[in-house]
Amino acid sequence: MYKAGSPSNNPGTYSSVTSFSNLPEPGTMILFGFGLISFIGARRKS
């Protein structure tokens, strides 16, 4: 049977979570942090 909550039966979600938590390149984290800072700054201005 297919269980939605089981990572072994849901390889797409498991691989995406694993790749996100194990990002090898720091550029992705820099872009994510820059987007987060700009998003917070835009909300504080308004």
C-alpha positions in Angstrom: 0.0 0.0 0.0 1.1 3.6 -0.6 1.6 5.7 2.5 1.9 9.4 1.9 3.8 10.0 5.2 6.5 7.5 4.5 9.7 8.9 2.9 10.6 5.5 1.5 7.4 5.4 -0.5 7.6 9.1 -1.5 11.1 9.5 -3.1 10.3 12.8 -4.7 9.6 14.6 -1.4 12.4 12.8 0.4 15.0 13.7 -2.2 14.0 17.3 -2.3 14.2 17.6 1.5 17.5 15.9 1.6 19.0 18.1 -1.2 17.7 21.2 0.5 19.2 20.3 3.9 22.5 19.3 2.2 23.2 22.2 -0.1 26.8 21.9 -1.3 27.1 25.4 -2.9 27.1 28.5 -0.6 25.7 30.6 -3.5 22.2 29.1 -3.0 22.2 30.0 0.7 23.5 33.5 -0.1 20.7 34.0 -2.6 18.2 32.6 -0.2 19.4 34.9 2.6 19.5 38.0 0.3 15.9 37.3 -0.8 14.8 36.9 2.8 16.5 40.1 3.9 15.0 42.0 1.0 11.6 40.5 1.7 11.8 41.6 5.4 13.0 45.0 4.4 10.2 45.5 1.9 7.6 44.6 4.6 9.2 46.9 7.2 9.1 49.9 4.8 5.3 49.6 4.2 
